[in-house]
Amino acid sequence: MSSKLANNVNSLGFSKPESETRVVVAMSGGVDSSVCAAMLARQGYDVIGVTLQLYDHGAAIKKAKACCAGQDIYDAKRVAEMMDFPHYVLDYESNFKEQVIEDFADTYLKGSTPIPCVRCNQTVKFKDLLEVAKDLGADCMATGHYIKRVDGPNGAELHRGFDGGKDQSYFLFATTHAQLDFLRFPLGGMEKSETRRLAVELGLNVASKPDSQDICFVPTGKYTDVIEKLRPNAAVPGDIVHMDGRVLGQHRGIMYYTIGQRRGLGLPDGSGLDPLFVVSIDAETNHVIVGPREALLRSKIWLTDINWLGDGGFGAELDGQAVNVKIRSTRPPVPATFRLIGNEMVVELAEPDMGISPGQACVFYATDKSAARTLGGGWITRTD
């Protein structure tokens, strides 16, 4: 039995021996979830590994950077066998297709840009799989995400991962209080290099396996291939319109364009126009609106389906409160303020930013000494 903390609580926060603490580990077959499961098994926890088959493994097995299909299922099984804990594979293809892939296609057809990883965590992994874990009698469910769960004065809090380059708080903003109570993230305080070293130390077959890419179900790397297959008649040509109202050309279908795009607009050469960017997409009129780079700047962001993980409620009392926000997964948080405009809570950026697209997430972070704390977030519906 491993050493206990001073208050006789094990590393997962339970006041009982590791051998009596059942942990269901979500195993994608990658190095992170494999190390998470193997590390907990070595510490003496009662580990059960569960892998979800999410899409056709016949196609995905040919893709080196996929997850939750084909070779990855086999890799997860090998880790479980080596560390001597049970492992189950559950077929969730229909759930994943309905809740993630179909939503992915429909969001693009509405002129927005989806984040399927958030939808997957929000529905299949942290909803469906979490219920499976409870049915298996687990005390908690652990994942290999780089994010921290901290027991605060008002309950469990979500904090950014120690490894800033791998922090996954942006993709987990929709985690609810109830889910957070049941979840554990053993890798949250580690760097990715440490995880790799531990995989080698444990002798895991996935130690040198490359990281999975974000959109796991896009075999060719082209998201439009998925949309064309699911919605074969959805690409309706329309006008490319300048902000001043001029019709400059024709587009192939709004699903082929994203906010901030410059290349591939298909406008005639030699028009004498300055470089143009997609500044907005109007699904109702089937227009792709273009303009100069500075037209991408936005300062107010309207949100929907807000998940609040801060103390208290999310309402009018937050009007005027300073906050840091992340509007793209690859960018650091920036200063902003909550503003109540009419009956809607809006995020106002301290400095205008560009390339903000409806369908993406705006994630909130604290601004005080606990700036690593994730306060939740919402889905962007429009900007000013």
PyMOL commands that set and color helices and strands:
alter all, ss='L'
color gray80, all
select helices_A, chain A and resi 18-20+31-42+57-60+71-83+93-109+116-135+169-172+177-182+192-201+223-230+254-256+293-296+316-318
alter helices_A, ss='H'
color red, helices_A
select strands_A, chain A and resi 22-26+46-53+87-91+140-142+147-152+155-160+183-184+238-242+247-251+277-282+287-291+298-308+322-326+334-341+344-353+361-365+373-383
alter strands_A, ss='S'
color yellow, strands_A
deselect
rebuild
show_as cartoon
